Amino acid sequence: MEMSWVRFLLWCAAVNYAVLILVWIIFLAAREPMRRLHQRWFALTDAQIDGYMYAFLGFYKLATWFFLLVPAFVLHFLA
């Protein structure tokens, strides 16, 4: 069975969103151990760690949109 590019990109986006949600759940569940670890490695405050995590998740979500979902929608509408 041949898989179209649109279907492939949508599956990739679904996997990336699953990874995004998993990382978010892990961060919520293990917030304190992660903070202690990163504060031991780097001189970061709790607010900085939260900010970096928020920025990482935001960039990851935007990358999923720009590199997977938008091309899938464009290919779908061009077909």
NORWO-V247138 format. One record per residue. N is the residue number from 1. RES is the residue in one small letter. SS is DSSP state (a for helix, b for strand, c for the rest). Layout:
N,RES,SS
N,RES,SS
This chain:
1,m,c
2,e,c
3,m,c
4,s,c
5,w,a
6,v,a
7,r,a
8,f,a
9,l,a
10,l,a
11,w,a
12,c,a
13,a,a
14,a,a
15,v,a
16,n,a
17,y,a
18,a,a
19,v,a
20,l,a
21,i,a
22,l,a
23,v,a
24,w,a
25,i,a
26,i,a
27,f,a
28,l,a
29,a,a
30,a,c
31,r,a
32,e,a
33,p,a
34,m,a
35,r,a
36,r,a
37,l,a
38,h,a
39,q,a
40,r,a
41,w,a
42,f,c
43,a,c
44,l,c
45,t,c
46,d,a
47,a,a
48,q,a
49,i,a
50,d,a
51,g,a
52,y,a
53,m,a
54,y,a
55,a,a
56,f,a
57,l,a
58,g,a
59,f,a
60,y,a
61,k,a
62,l,a
63,a,a
64,t,a
65,w,a
66,f,a
67,f,a
68,l,a
69,l,a
70,v,a
71,p,a
72,a,a
73,f,a
74,v,a
75,l,a
76,h,a
77,f,a
78,l,a
79,a,c
